[in-house]
Amino acid sequence: KSIIQRKPLAPTARRAGWIGCNIDLSQVPSKGRIFLVQDGQVRDPEKVTKEFKQGLFLRKSSLSSRGWTIEILNCIDKIEGSEFTLEDMYRFESDLKNIFVKNNHIKEKIRQQLQILRDKEIIEFKGRGKYRKL
């Protein structure tokens, strides 16, 4: 849903029939947006590299697993503030069920993905169902 096909070039165009795409960046979780320049300032290269390396684990993930991780990150982005609870995440259960219609274990998958994000130091587990965005 992030790649949007454009209409083909006109028959009179030099590359007639070529079809390009646009990328809808609004679907990319905030952790997936790595700025080299932000607010007109060049960011510290070490911080940029660290942020980039944090997301590399997704390359090794299956397409299905990657989809879950991205959707869970999008859910976390929708929660205001830097701290959230497992109950906050469970509020997205019906949204996730609409995306992953064949999965009947949504709450279990939410917990699994939170553990993965914790292990990758994208979120911090504070105990008793409480988390903090890093």
C-alpha positions, 0 to 999 in steps of 0.5 A: 500500500506504500507503492502507488503505481502512476499512469503509463507515459503517453504513446508520444513520450520518448519512453512510451508505456513506461510506468513509474511509481510514487512512494507514500511515506505517510505509511512508513513508521517514524522509526523507519524515517531516518533524517540526514538533515532535520530542521535545516541542520545536519544530524550527527552521523553517529546517530544517523548510523545507529538509527539505520542499523536498528532497522537492518533486522527487517531485511532478514525478516520474512515479508509477513513478519516485516509486515507485522513489525511495521504495523506494530510500529505504526500503532506505537506511533499513534500512541501519544507520549513516550510511554504506553501499556500493553492495554494501549496496544490491545486497542489496535486489535480490531485494526490489526485483525482487518489487516491480517484477516487470517490471524486469529491470535492478534494479542499474542502477535502484538506481544511477540512483536513488542518483544522483538522491538524490545530486543532490538532496543526500539522500545524499552520494557519497564515491567508489568505491561508498561513500555517506553519509546526509545 
